[in-house]
Amino acid sequence: MHFSVSLTISGLGIERSDRDLCRDLSFSVQAGEAIRILGENGAGKSSLLKVVAGVMSVQEGQIFFADQDVTLDRRLLQQTMIYIGHSTGLKERLSVAENIAFYSPHAPLDQVDQALRQLGLFHLQDVLVKSLSAGQARRVALARLWFTNASLWLLDEPFAALDASGVAMLEAHIQQHLSRGGMVLLTTHQAPCSLSVRELALVP
Ligand SMILES: Nc1ncnc2c1ncn2[C@@H]1O[C@H](COP(=O)(O)OP(=O)(O)OP(=O)(O)O)[C@@H](O)[C@H]1O
């Protein structure tokens, strides 16, 4: 699979809790490109991802995907994007394998096994998520990236709680997505080690 679409944000304004997080923000993400959103705590990085994902509405400006205006109707974009938020969103009372089956029901079982091994989760597949460490739970949440066909990945602090091997594994997986023409919009307070990203600063 190879992707060749782009995302364009034009004149975006985001207001939250009576505060302007950004005004007249414009940028594009091209096929094969990763953008890291920068900004201090509370600057609005997560809010920007949520607006693009359609979790928060657009108050001002436009969003174009594949040359179509999707500002008011985000369905075209939502069909080909994956959003993994700051919280893992996992089902605490389900096991690792059950969570993966819940979030990626169409994943072939042999590929699930392969991904579990790559993610270092194979020996934990029957463990309930509520018993996992933060880094282990993050790995389970990220497993969705191993089974998605989405062209746009929206990742809020995806490296949080990961150890060095987890960071390297995720960076390699993101790089593979970019090499297929995928797009990534991510937030992280730590600069990626081996991943080439364009930086976008959110300033009030
Ligand atoms: N659920 C909410 N309801 C109202 N206001 C919120 C909510 N979540 C965040 N905010 C406000 O929106 C602003 C931006 O928050 P956001 O989480 O987007 O920032 P951030 O840059 O991602 O921060 P961090 O680096 O701490 O994760 C903050 O000032 C915050 O107070």
The ligand as an SDF file (V2000), in Angstrom:
LIG
                    3D

 31 33  0  0  0  0  0  0  0  0999 V2000
  -11.2720   19.1980   28.8390 N   0  0  0  0  0  0  0  0  0  0  0  0
  -10.9190   20.5030   28.8490 C   0  0  0  0  0  0  0  0  0  0  0  0
  -11.8490   21.4530   29.0760 N   0  0  0  0  0  0  0  0  0  0  0  0
  -11.5200   22.7530   29.0760 C   0  0  0  0  0  0  0  0  0  0  0  0
  -10.2740   23.2090   28.8500 N   0  0  0  0  0  0  0  0  0  0  0  0
   -9.3220   22.3200   28.6330 C   0  0  0  0  0  0  0  0  0  0  0  0
   -9.5880   20.9190   28.6140 C   0  0  0  0  0  0  0  0  0  0  0  0
   -8.4310   20.2570   28.3640 N   0  0  0  0  0  0  0  0  0  0  0  0
   -7.4880   21.2170   28.2370 C   0  0  0  0  0  0  0  0  0  0  0  0
   -8.0210   22.4360   28.3940 N   0  0  0  0  0  0  0  0  0  0  0  0
   -7.3080   23.7120   28.3090 C   0  0  0  0  0  0  0  0  0  0  0  0
   -6.8490   23.8690   26.9800 O   0  0  0  0  0  0  0  0  0  0  0  0
   -5.5420   24.3710   26.9700 C   0  0  0  0  0  0  0  0  0  0  0  0
   -4.6840   23.5230   26.0640 C   0  0  0  0  0  0  0  0  0  0  0  0
   -4.6100   22.2110   26.5760 O   0  0  0  0  0  0  0  0  0  0  0  0
   -3.8920   21.0660   25.7530 P   0  0  0  0  0  0  0  0  0  0  0  0
   -4.0990   19.7980   26.5070 O   0  0  0  0  0  0  0  0  0  0  0  0
   -4.2970   21.1260   24.3480 O   0  0  0  0  0  0  0  0  0  0  0  0
   -2.3560   21.5380   25.8680 O   0  0  0  0  0  0  0  0  0  0  0  0
   -1.0170   20.7500   25.5370 P   0  0  0  0  0  0  0  0  0  0  0  0
   -0.1270   21.6810   24.7830 O   0  0  0  0  0  0  0  0  0  0  0  0
   -1.3110   19.4680   24.8860 O   0  0  0  0  0  0  0  0  0  0  0  0
   -0.4330   20.5300   26.9940 O   0  0  0  0  0  0  0  0  0  0  0  0
    0.5740   19.4130   27.6060 P   0  0  0  0  0  0  0  0  0  0  0  0
    1.9370   19.6810   27.0540 O   0  0  0  0  0  0  0  0  0  0  0  0
    0.4980   19.7030   29.0710 O   0  0  0  0  0  0  0  0  0  0  0  0
    0.0230   18.0530   27.2620 O   0  0  0  0  0  0  0  0  0  0  0  0
   -5.0460   24.4210   28.4240 C   0  0  0  0  0  0  0  0  0  0  0  0
   -4.9700   25.7670   28.8000 O   0  0  0  0  0  0  0  0  0  0  0  0
   -6.0750   23.6880   29.2050 C   0  0  0  0  0  0  0  0  0  0  0  0
   -6.3550   24.3470   30.4040 O   0  0  0  0  0  0  0  0  0  0  0  0
  1  2  1  0
  2  3  1  0
  2  7  2  0
  3  4  2  0
  4  5  1  0
  5  6  2  0
  6  7  1  0
  6 10  1  0
  7  8  1  0
  8  9  2  0
  9 10  1  0
 10 11  1  0
 11 12  1  0
 11 30  1  0
 12 13  1  0
 13 14  1  0
 13 28  1  0
 14 15  1  0
 15 16  1  0
 16 17  2  0
 16 18  1  0
 16 19  1  0
 19 20  1  0
 20 21  2  0
 20 22  1  0
 20 23  1  0
 23 24  1  0
 24 25  2  0
 24 26  1  0
 24 27  1  0
 28 29  1  0
 28 30  1  0
 30 31  1  0
M  END
$$$$
